[in-house]
């Protein structure tokens, strides 16, 4: 077994040579001793890097401490060094016994400055407090956590750390194994996807506005013209002489009136003018009352008065999410009552929609994504994410559904 030592063993002093003064001989001896120590340190570092070391001796206040690294075969070390993720072995006190080159590059420090240091050196105080409960021998099942690593140049990087306890009977020195995954690219991809989603929503809303305008200005006007002429035709018919024809004309007029109202409703839902003109609270009230009138499901609305307007994209997002939630209630929930709440607090605006319907098993949410209702929930989450918010869905069989939307208030909010 090869051992890397923090302190070399004592060596005999070099023999005196004739012709040199005692002071010169002492300096020469010290220089030779330093050279020997440097050679040993270099050899120890080389052995650590190449995986030839299966024990580390660390000098401390209480004397030398020996850490045995079992299973440190050369082939295994080569595999660990070839990983694209950081790999660490920690002692019970979070001292780094082993780190691969990938982790050293990740934190932008030489490997010799990583090994033997505390892992807490690379974490903020808040992250240290978060990760401390996970570094316990009882953590056999393993844990995952996302934190920011402090690098050598002061730039933090987001990472995910997978922690697994290595403590076994007779092998309790190297207590934890860590795999550290750099999330920088993943976060950048998430930001790009969020920006893309936001852009898609903007284009979608612009197209809805165009279609709504054409429906209102063209189709509705044409239907109103046909309705007027059908009424004129019905008036010309005599009930006594053309009773059957007059009855059909009156039915036609009634159907045309209903069609015009439906087109107007669709146009209104595509781009509600009330949202632009009167604001979010009035738009939520208008949509809730229209839903209650059309479906017979009672809706209770409780909104905190707003002293000013929210950002336009935030108002539109909350309005669309309420529309989708009510659509899901109508199609799937079989509910009798719905409550809608809007509140402000803690730098967030929150919209809550609760129904007393049949609910669904939230644990199988991912498996049900192909269903229309779940796709609606996915659309809500994407809309909220496009403005930096989030959606929480709580539901259960025969226990109703509760949807909570939280969106951060930005400095751009009016008021």
Secondary structure, DSSP 8 states (H G I E B T S, - for coil): ---EESS----------TTS-HHHHHHHHHHHHHHHHHHHHHHHHHHHHHT--SEEEE--TT--EEEE-TT--HHHHHHHHT-SSEEEEEETT-BEEEE-HHHHHHHTS-HHHHTTSBGGGGB-HHHHHHHHTTSSTT--S-EEEEEEE--TTS--EEEEEEEEE--BTTB-SEEEEEEEEE-HHHHHHHHHHHHHHHHHHHHHHHHHHHHHHHIIIIIHHHHHHHHHHHHHHHHHS-TTTSHHHHHHHHHHHHHHHHHHHHHHHHHHHHS-HHHHHH-HHHHHHHHHHHHHHHH--EEEEEE---SS---HHHHHHHHHHHHHHHHHIIIII--SEEEEEEEEETTEEEEEEEE-S----GGGTGGGTTSHHHHHHHHHHHHHHHTT-EEEEEE-TTS-EEEEEEEE--TT---
